Amino acid sequence: MEVRIPLDPPDTSEQPTESWGLAPREAEVLRLLTAGVTSRAAAAALATEAGLR
């Protein structure tokens, strides 16, 4: 029996966020956090975006 495991992850760069099952706001939170924004700064940005500040 031979098992092959790919070493490179699949390319998902062109996959739309809708296919991830995320709501638009969840996708925005994920985008901010993966960009290196702190939780506090992300919360402030999201609050400003929602007109809460």
Sequence and secondary structure as in RCSB ss.txt:
>XXXX:A:sequence
MEVRIPLDPPDTSEQPTESWGLAPREAEVLRLLTAGVTSRAAAAALATEAGLR
>XXXX:A:secstr
      SS    TTS GGGGT  HHHHHHHHHHHTT  HHHHHHHHHHHTT  
